[in-house]
């Protein structure tokens, strides 16, 4: 496993370094911009059989995920759209009511896959954890996970989970108040994954343990209580 920092003005080199997807046929498993999600949505939005997937749990609490028309919610193509606000709620810590959880119908467990999303941290205290799982539990494809400000990881740098369930902190500073693109390239045959931020690798050949097929992803806002982050443009692609 190699952890790295982001050198300045190295975007082109970084994109080349993570070009494991080139030459492979892509099958979109899920693609969701959240632009059609209503701010007053409740329960589950969408269905697993559709490309957008099923997302929950909206509207149960004031701190539950909420579609927002924030001015900075700008799409990859420059258009303005909605993103999903997530808020840490210590009062709901025994429930998933303040998580954003997406699921889909077709499992992914062979070959390679890419998961990507955009995230904006609202303040220096804003943190989140990202996990992937199978249909039954959050940690199904054990142990692929990212974290900022949880599991003893830094609020300034991204943490990654390894096959032994331990967290390692990358050397990459993460911005506050601006969008960043995070991508995970997963190799099921090698049981490793690579993480990139804005096209540049920050952790490569990270080992993971498998426990079922990839069927869901979740975003969990982390300490301190009340911290806010925004999630947008989630995509899961199988590569053959």
Secondary structure, DSSP 8 states (H G I E B T S, - for coil): -EE----TT-HHHHHHHTGGGTTS-EEEEEEE--TT--TT--EEES-TTSTT-EEEEESSSTTSBEEE--TT-B-TTS-B--EEEEE--GGGTTSSTT-EEEEEEEEE-SSEEEEEEEEEESSTT--EEEEEE-SS-TTSSTT-EEEESSTT--SSEEEEE-TTS-EEEEEEE--SSSEEEEEEEEETTTTEEEEEETTEEEEEEEE----S-EEEEEEEE-SSTT-EEEEEEEEEEEE-
